[in-house]
Amino acid sequence: MNTGKNIAKLDTGVVTTYSLYIALGLLSLLFLIFAPVLLDTSLLSEIRLFIIYFSTLVLVLNTSSLN
């Protein structure tokens, strides 16, 4: 009940602004993750990509085990 009231306080009625922010955030995140593969950069960037994938996997598994 309290969570619903808190979410209702954040509602300003401008859904397009929120969707624009979400879309820009997702696009920039996708570009940061897949840029080394798409741009065919050096091996150092690909190692960075594997670190991102591994840390994401750990975070997802950690949060699913907490639930």
C-alpha positions, 0 to 999 in steps of 0.5 A, a space after each residue: 500500500 505504501 509503495 503504491 502511494 510512493 509511486 503515485 507521488 512520482 507521477 507527473 502525467 508526462 509519460 513521454 518524458 519517462 519513456 524517452 529517458 528509458 529508451 535513451 538509457 537502453 540504447 546507450 547501454 546496448 551500445 556500450 555492451 555491444 560496441 566492441 563486437 560491432 566495431 571490431 576493436 582490440 582484444 583489450 576491449 573484448 576482455 572488458 566485454 567479458 568482464 561486463 558479461 560475467 559481472 552481470 551474470 553474478 548480479 543476476 544470480 545473486 538477486 535471484 538467490 535472494 528472492 
